Amino acid sequence: MFSKPLQTIYTVSRLNREIRALLEQGFASLVLTGEISNFITPASGHWYFSLKDDKAQIKAAMWRGNNRNQSYRPINGAQVTVKARVSLYEPRGDYQLIVEHMEPAGEGQLKQEFDALKMRLAAEGLFSSVYKKPLPQNINRIGVITSATGAAIKDILTVLKRRAPQLEVIIYPAMVQGKDAHLQLIKQIELANIRSEVDVLILGRGGGSLEDLWCFNHEQLARAIFNSQLPIVSAVGHEIDTTISDYVADVRAATPSAAAELVSPNTQELHNKVTQLVNRLANAFKHDMSEKRAQALQLQHRLNLCHPRNQLNQKAQRLDELTIALQQAMRNSLYQQERTLNNLTPRLMRQSPDKKLTQASHQLAQLQTRLNQAIQQQLQQANNSLALQASRLDSVSPLNVLARGYSITKTDKQKVVKSVADVKVGDTLITELVDGTLHSQVLS
């Protein structure tokens, strides 16, 4: 018995339910990467798999409503990045990920080419800080190599006009996207170096996909930037975008606007102070919004726990688990029955009716031969006995007696006359001889 009275006595199902609520509230949504293993797709359409790295693994499920919009089809061994929330599968007490989105880790072939070129150029020293040129202390004229109609040039001009309107800007227009864009960029870098009319070059464009920014990952462009006598600021894409140009350039700016700020003198201390205050205000606002969002997420999770869809998903996962177990049991049963059948087949062949019928046919043929021989023997014995009996009968035959000179006398009524008392005068007698009959009449 317990030494103290307990406030609450939990059932296992209640404990799992409350642990599930804590997990889902504590990990509202997260992004993680790992390797796919044990991937299965039951008839329900849900996906079940494990996500692992070299030290740990976790089970995961992706419901049909989420995976049917996936263009990427995962396979075992694939490295993926998923957006998921942490939950608990209550019937087994296993914690698991409920995946909402999945994509392959990296950017495929282009990413592999990017990494290969990056490693090769780094090995050659093109990214080394030893070769990077510092920005001039006094910048009076800035060259910008970008699209003349793109958003990047507008952002750069806007920043420069605001920060240092006295600076001159020379635009070297070039394509910043497409198959031959890198050739135009190289041509404009070489032209700017030949003219030597600017103090620094800004090379960049606005954000885009890896494919959109690919011309800035070209080896020829990287070598042109490295060989440039003018210092070059690379400002390609957004803050999270990174290209080969960023690594080989003398200075890398997160955005075209940031590049304009780097090369323009800081003449607006008040603007910086205001910017700091704005940032503090934005951070405070973000912090407050984060707290409100967390509260909203907690309430949303509590609401989701009561949503029938979650219960249906739990039941669907249990049904899939039982279905898989049933299929495995059926396969095992069929395998055992197949083995039993294979073992019984030789025994059945040994008891085959064809073999027994063949043996019986041989025995029947032998018996038939013996029967025929016995019948022939019996017939021969019967013939011999009959001949003997016929000989004996013939020896006592009346005809033989007649042949020796005897005769038989009968009345006309075919009664044999054995005595004279058997006839009277006037009777007709018939005497049989060996070669015929005689008729006579009694006279006295």
C-alpha positions as CSV (number, residue, x, y, z in Angstrom):
1,M,0.0,0.0,0.0
2,F,1.1,3.6,-0.6
3,S,2.4,5.4,2.5
4,K,0.7,8.7,1.4
5,P,-2.6,9.4,-0.3
6,L,-2.1,10.4,-3.9
7,Q,-3.7,13.5,-5.3
8,T,-4.3,11.9,-8.8
9,I,-4.2,8.3,-10.0
10,Y,-3.4,8.2,-13.7
11,T,-4.5,5.6,-16.2
12,V,-1.9,4.8,-18.8
13,S,-4.1,6.3,-21.6
14,R,-4.6,9.5,-19.6
15,L,-0.8,9.8,-19.0
16,N,-0.1,9.3,-22.7
17,R,-2.7,11.8,-23.7
18,E,-1.3,14.5,-21.4
19,I,2.3,13.8,-22.4
20,R,1.1,14.1,-26.0
21,A,-0.4,17.5,-25.2
22,L,2.9,18.7,-23.5
23,L,5.0,17.5,-26.5
24,E,2.8,19.3,-29.1
25,Q,2.7,22.5,-27.0
26,G,6.4,22.4,-26.3
27,F,7.4,21.8,-30.0
28,A,4.8,23.7,-32.0
29,S,6.6,23.4,-35.3
30,L,10.3,22.7,-36.2
31,V,12.5,22.0,-39.1
32,L,15.0,19.2,-39.1
33,T,17.0,17.1,-41.4
34,G,17.9,13.4,-41.5
35,E,18.0,10.2,-43.4
36,I,14.9,8.3,-44.4
37,S,14.7,4.6,-43.3
38,N,12.0,2.0,-42.9
39,F,9.8,3.8,-45.4
40,I,6.4,2.2,-45.9
41,T,3.2,3.3,-47.7
42,P,0.1,1.3,-46.7
43,A,-3.1,1.2,-48.7
44,S,-4.5,4.1,-46.6
45,G,-2.0,6.5,-48.4
46,H,-0.3,7.6,-45.2
47,W,3.6,7.5,-45.1
48,Y,5.4,6.0,-42.2
49,F,9.2,6.1,-41.8
50,S,12.1,6.8,-39.5
51,L,14.3,9.9,-39.6
52,K,17.8,9.2,-38.4
53,D,21.4,10.5,-38.2
54,D,24.5,8.7,-37.1
55,K,23.6,8.7,-33.4
56,A,19.8,8.6,-33.1
57,Q,16.5,8.1,-34.9
58,I,12.8,9.0,-34.5
59,K,9.6,7.6,-36.0
60,A,7.6,9.8,-38.2
61,A,4.2,9.9,-40.0
62,M,3.0,12.0,-42.9
63,W,-0.7,11.9,-43.4
64,R,-2.2,11.5,-46.8
65,G,-3.7,15.0,-46.8
66,N,-0.1,16.4,-46.6
67,N,1.8,13.9,-48.8
68,R,-0.5,13.9,-51.8
69,N,0.6,17.4,-52.7
70,Q,4.3,16.4,-52.4
71,S,6.2,16.4,-55.7
72,Y,9.1,14.7,-54.0
73,R,8.8,10.9,-53.4
74,P,11.1,9.8,-50.5
75,I,13.1,6.6,-50.6
76,N,15.1,4.8,-48.0
77,G,18.6,6.3,-47.6
78,A,17.6,9.8,-48.9
79,Q,18.6,12.9,-47.0
80,V,15.6,15.2,-46.5
81,T,14.5,18.3,-44.7
82,V,11.1,18.2,-43.0
83,K,8.8,20.6,-41.3
84,A,7.1,18.8,-38.5
85,R,5.6,18.9,-35.0
86,V,6.4,16.5,-32.2
87,S,3.5,14.3,-31.0
88,L,2.9,11.0,-29.3
89,Y,1.2,7.8,-30.6
90,E,-0.9,7.0,-27.6
91,P,-1.6,3.3,-28.2
92,R,2.1,2.4,-27.9
93,G,3.4,5.4,-26.0
94,D,5.9,6.2,-28.8
95,Y,6.8,9.8,-29.5
96,Q,6.9,10.6,-33.2
97,L,7.0,13.4,-35.7
98,I,3.9,14.5,-37.6
99,V,5.5,15.7,-40.9
100,E,3.7,18.6,-42.7
101,H,6.2,19.2,-45.5
102,M,9.2,17.4,-46.9
103,E,11.9,18.2,-49.5
104,P,15.3,16.7,-50.4
105,A,18.2,18.2,-48.6
106,G,20.2,20.4,-50.8
107,E,19.3,21.6,-54.3
108,G,20.1,18.5,-56.4
109,Q,22.5,18.6,-59.3
110,L,23.0,22.4,-59.3
111,K,23.9,22.2,-55.6
112,Q,26.4,19.4,-56.2
113,E,28.0,21.4,-59.0
114,F,28.1,24.5,-56.8
115,D,29.8,22.6,-54.0
116,A,32.3,20.9,-56.3
117,L,33.3,24.3,-57.9
118,K,33.4,26.0,-54.5
119,M,35.8,23.3,-53.2
120,R,38.0,23.4,-56.3
121,L,38.3,27.2,-56.3
122,A,38.9,27.3,-52.6
123,A,41.7,24.8,-53.0
124,E,43.3,27.1,-55.6
125,G,43.2,30.0,-53.2
126,L,40.6,32.2,-55.0
127,F,38.7,32.7,-51.7
128,S,41.8,33.5,-49.6
129,S,41.7,36.8,-47.7
130,V,45.3,37.3,-48.7
131,Y,44.2,38.3,-52.2
132,K,41.2,40.4,-51.2
133,K,41.5,44.2,-51.9
134,P,40.3,46.6,-49.3
135,L,37.7,49.2,-50.2
136,P,39.1,52.7,-50.9
137,Q,38.9,55.2,-48.0
138,N,37.5,58.0,-50.3
139,I,35.0,56.8,-52.8
140,N,33.8,59.4,-55.3
141,R,32.6,57.2,-58.2
142,I,30.8,53.9,-58.0
143,G,30.4,51.4,-60.9
144,V,27.4,49.1,-60.8
145,I,27.3,46.0,-63.0
146,T,23.7,44.7,-63.1
147,S,20.5,44.9,-65.1
148,A,19.6,48.4,-66.1
149,T,15.9,47.7,-65.5
150,G,16.1,45.4,-62.5
151,A,15.1,46.0,-58.9
152,A,18.8,45.9,-57.8
153,I,19.8,49.1,-59.5
154,K,16.8,50.9,-58.2
155,D,17.6,49.8,-54.6
156,I,21.2,50.8,-55.0
157,L,20.4,54.3,-56.4
158,T,17.8,54.8,-53.7
159,V,20.2,54.0,-50.9
160,L,23.0,56.2,-52.4
161,K,20.6,59.1,-53.0
162,R,19.6,58.9,-49.4
163,R,23.0,58.4,-47.8
164,A,25.4,60.1,-50.2
165,P,23.8,62.0,-53.1
166,Q,27.2,63.5,-54.0
167,L,28.5,60.2,-55.3
168,E,28.6,59.6,-59.0
169,V,27.3,56.3,-60.3
170,I,28.2,54.6,-63.6
171,I,26.0,51.7,-64.7
172,Y,27.5,48.9,-66.7
173,P,24.3,47.2,-67.9
174,A,24.4,43.4,-68.3
175,M,22.1,40.4,-68.2
176,V,21.9,38.9,-64.7
177,Q,20.0,35.7,-65.6
178,G,20.2,33.2,-68.5
179,K,22.6,31.0,-70.3
180,D,25.1,33.7,-71.6
181,A,24.6,36.2,-68.7
182,H,28.0,35.4,-67.2
183,L,29.7,36.4,-70.5
184,Q,28.1,39.9,-70.3
185,L,29.1,40.2,-66.7
186,I,32.7,39.3,-67.5
187,K,32.8,41.7,-70.4
188,Q,31.6,44.6,-68.2
189,I,34.2,43.8,-65.5
190,E,36.9,43.9,-68.1
191,L,35.5,47.1,-69.6
192,A,35.4,48.8,-66.1
193,N,39.0,47.8,-65.5
194,I,40.1,49.1,-68.9
195,R,38.4,52.5,-68.4
196,S,39.4,52.7,-64.7
197,E,36.9,55.4,-64.2
198,V,35.4,54.2,-60.9
199,D,36.8,53.5,-57.4
200,V,34.8,50.4,-56.7
201,L,32.5,48.0,-58.5
202,I,29.2,46.6,-57.2
203,L,28.3,43.3,-58.9
204,G,24.8,42.0,-58.2
205,R,21.1,41.5,-58.7
206,G,18.0,40.8,-56.7
207,G,17.0,37.5,-55.1
208,G,15.9,34.4,-56.9
209,S,16.2,30.6,-57.0
210,L,19.5,28.8,-57.4
211,E,18.8,28.5,-61.1
212,D,18.1,32.2,-61.4
213,L,21.4,33.1,-59.7
214,W,23.4,30.4,-61.5
215,C,25.3,32.8,-63.8
216,F,27.1,34.1,-60.6
217,N,28.3,30.6,-59.9
218,H,30.2,30.3,-63.2
219,E,33.9,29.6,-63.0
220,Q,34.9,32.1,-65.7
221,L,33.1,34.9,-63.9
222,A,34.8,33.9,-60.6
223,R,38.3,34.2,-62.3
224,A,37.3,37.5,-63.8
225,I,36.4,38.9,-60.4
226,F,39.7,37.5,-58.9
227,N,41.7,39.1,-61.7
228,S,40.0,42.5,-61.5
229,Q,42.2,45.4,-60.4
230,L,39.2,47.3,-59.1
231,P,37.8,46.1,-55.8
232,I,34.5,44.4,-56.3
233,V,31.6,44.1,-53.9
234,S,29.3,41.1,-54.5
235,A,25.7,41.7,-53.7
236,V,23.7,38.9,-55.2
237,G,20.2,37.9,-54.1
238,H,18.8,38.2,-50.6
239,E,20.6,37.8,-47.3
240,I,20.3,34.0,-47.3
241,D,21.5,33.6,-50.9
242,T,25.2,32.7,-51.4
243,T,27.0,32.4,-54.8
244,I,30.6,31.7,-55.9
245,S,30.9,35.4,-56.7
246,D,30.3,36.2,-53.0
247,Y,33.3,34.0,-52.0
248,V,35.7,35.3,-54.6
249,A,34.8,39.0,-54.4
250,D,36.7,41.4,-52.2
251,V,33.7,42.2,-50.1
252,R,30.4,40.4,-49.8
253,A,27.1,42.3,-49.1
254,A,23.9,40.6,-48.1
255,T,21.8,42.5,-50.6
256,P,22.3,45.2,-53.3
257,S,21.0,47.8,-50.8
258,A,23.6,46.6,-48.2
259,A,26.3,47.0,-50.9
260,A,25.3,50.6,-51.5
261,E,25.5,51.2,-47.8
262,L,29.0,49.6,-47.6
263,V,30.5,51.8,-50.4
264,S,28.7,55.1,-49.4
265,P,30.1,57.3,-46.6
266,N,28.2,57.3,-43.3
267,T,26.9,60.9,-43.2
268,Q,23.7,60.4,-41.3
269,E,24.4,59.6,-37.6
270,L,20.9,60.5,-36.7
271,H,19.6,58.1,-39.3
272,N,21.7,55.4,-37.6
273,K,20.3,56.2,-34.2
274,V,16.8,56.2,-35.6
275,T,17.5,52.9,-37.3
276,Q,18.7,51.5,-33.9
277,L,15.5,52.7,-32.3
278,V,13.4,51.3,-35.1
279,N,15.3,48.0,-34.7
280,R,14.7,48.0,-31.0
281,L,11.1,48.7,-31.5
282,A,10.9,46.0,-34.2
283,N,12.6,43.5,-31.8
284,A,10.2,44.5,-29.0
285,F,7.3,44.1,-31.4
286,K,8.6,40.7,-32.6
287,H,9.1,39.6,-29.0
288,D,5.6,40.6,-28.0
289,M,4.2,39.0,-31.2
290,S,6.3,35.9,-30.4
291,E,4.7,35.6,-27.0
292,K,1.2,36.2,-28.4
293,R,1.9,33.7,-31.1
294,A,3.1,31.2,-28.6
295,Q,-0.1,31.7,-26.5
296,A,-2.2,31.3,-29.7
297,L,-0.3,28.1,-30.6
298,Q,-0.9,26.7,-27.2
299,L,-4.6,27.4,-27.5
300,Q,-4.5,26.0,-31.0
301,H,-2.8,22.8,-29.8
302,R,-5.4,22.4,-27.0
303,L,-8.1,22.9,-29.6
304,N,-6.4,20.4,-32.0
305,L,-6.3,17.8,-29.3
306,C,-10.1,17.9,-29.2
307,H,-10.4,17.9,-33.0
308,P,-11.8,14.7,-34.5
309,R,-9.2,14.7,-37.2
310,N,-6.4,14.0,-34.7
311,Q,-8.4,11.1,-33.2
312,L,-9.0,9.8,-36.7
313,N,-5.3,10.1,-37.6
314,Q,-4.4,8.1,-34.5
315,K,-7.0,5.5,-35.3
316,A,-5.8,5.4,-38.9
317,Q,-2.2,4.9,-37.8
318,R,-3.4,2.0,-35.5
319,L,-5.3,0.5,-38.4
320,D,-2.3,0.8,-40.7
321,E,-0.2,-0.9,-38.0
322,L,-2.7,-3.8,-37.7
323,T,-3.0,-4.1,-41.4
324,I,0.8,-4.4,-41.8
325,A,0.9,-7.0,-39.0
326,L,-2.0,-8.9,-40.6
327,Q,-0.3,-8.9,-44.0
328,Q,3.0,-10.1,-42.4
329,A,1.1,-12.9,-40.6
330,M,-0.6,-13.9,-43.8
331,R,2.7,-14.0,-45.6
332,N,4.2,-16.1,-42.8
333,S,1.3,-18.5,-42.8
334,L,1.5,-18.9,-46.6
335,Y,5.2,-19.6,-46.3
336,Q,4.6,-22.3,-43.7
337,Q,1.9,-23.9,-45.7
338,E,4.1,-23.8,-48.8
339,R,6.9,-25.5,-46.9
340,T,4.4,-28.2,-45.6
341,L,3.1,-28.8,-49.1
342,N,6.7,-29.1,-50.4
343,N,7.4,-31.7,-47.7
344,L,4.2,-33.7,-48.4
345,T,4.6,-33.8,-52.2
346,P,7.4,-36.4,-52.2
347,R,5.4,-38.6,-49.7
348,L,2.3,-38.2,-51.9
349,M,4.3,-39.2,-55.0
350,R,5.5,-42.3,-53.2
351,Q,1.9,-43.2,-52.5
352,S,0.8,-42.5,-56.1
353,P,-2.2,-44.6,-57.3
354,D,-0.4,-45.0,-60.7
355,K,2.4,-47.0,-59.1
356,K,0.0,-49.2,-57.2
357,L,-2.1,-49.7,-60.3
358,T,1.0,-50.7,-62.2
359,Q,1.9,-53.2,-59.5
360,A,-1.7,-54.5,-59.3
361,S,-1.7,-54.9,-63.1
362,H,1.4,-57.0,-63.0
363,Q,0.0,-59.2,-60.3
364,L,-3.3,-59.5,-62.2
365,A,-1.5,-60.6,-65.3
366,Q,0.4,-63.2,-63.4
367,L,-2.8,-64.4,-61.7
368,Q,-4.5,-64.5,-65.1
369,T,-1.7,-66.6,-66.6
370,R,-1.8,-69.0,-63.6
371,L,-5.6,-69.1,-63.9
372,N,-5.4,-70.0,-67.6
373,Q,-2.9,-72.7,-66.9
374,A,-5.0,-74.1,-64.1
375,I,-8.1,-74.1,-66.3
376,Q,-6.2,-75.8,-69.1
377,Q,-4.9,-78.4,-66.6
378,Q,-8.4,-79.0,-65.2
379,L,-9.8,-79.3,-68.7
380,Q,-7.0,-81.8,-69.7
381,Q,-7.7,-83.8,-66.6
382,A,-11.4,-83.8,-67.2
383,N,-10.9,-84.9,-70.8
384,N,-8.7,-87.7,-69.7
385,S,-11.2,-88.8,-67.1
386,L,-14.1,-88.5,-69.6
387,A,-12.1,-90.6,-72.1
388,L,-11.5,-93.2,-69.4
389,Q,-15.1,-93.3,-68.4
390,A,-16.2,-93.5,-72.0
391,S,-13.9,-96.4,-72.5
392,R,-15.3,-98.1,-69.5
393,L,-18.9,-97.3,-70.6
394,D,-18.3,-98.5,-74.0
395,S,-17.0,-101.8,-72.7
396,V,-20.4,-102.4,-71.2
397,S,-22.5,-100.9,-74.0
398,P,-25.3,-103.1,-75.3
399,L,-24.1,-102.4,-78.8
400,N,-20.9,-104.2,-78.1
401,V,-22.9,-107.1,-76.7
402,L,-24.9,-107.1,-79.9
403,A,-21.7,-107.0,-82.0
404,R,-20.7,-110.3,-80.3
405,G,-23.9,-112.1,-81.7
406,Y,-26.3,-111.3,-79.0
407,S,-29.7,-109.7,-79.7
408,I,-32.5,-107.9,-77.7
409,T,-36.1,-108.8,-78.1
410,K,-38.8,-106.4,-77.2
411,T,-42.6,-106.4,-77.5
412,D,-44.3,-103.9,-79.7
413,K,-44.6,-101.8,-76.5
414,Q,-40.8,-101.6,-76.2
415,K,-40.7,-103.9,-73.2
416,V,-37.7,-106.2,-73.1
417,V,-38.6,-109.9,-73.2
418,K,-36.7,-111.6,-70.5
419,S,-38.9,-114.7,-70.2
420,V,-41.3,-116.7,-72.3
421,A,-43.8,-115.7,-69.7
422,D,-43.6,-112.2,-70.9
423,V,-45.3,-113.0,-74.3
424,K,-48.3,-114.8,-75.6
425,V,-49.4,-116.2,-78.8
426,G,-50.0,-113.6,-81.4
427,D,-47.8,-110.9,-79.9
428,T,-45.4,-109.1,-82.3
429,L,-41.8,-109.1,-81.2
430,I,-39.0,-106.8,-82.3
431,T,-35.5,-108.3,-82.3
432,E,-32.6,-105.8,-82.4
433,L,-29.5,-107.1,-84.0
434,V,-26.2,-105.3,-84.4
435,D,-27.0,-104.3,-88.0
436,G,-30.9,-103.9,-87.8
437,T,-34.2,-105.1,-86.4
438,L,-36.4,-108.1,-87.1
439,H,-40.2,-108.3,-86.6
440,S,-41.8,-111.7,-85.7
441,Q,-45.0,-113.0,-84.3
442,V,-45.4,-115.6,-81.5
443,L,-47.2,-118.7,-82.9
444,S,-47.1,-121.0,-80.0
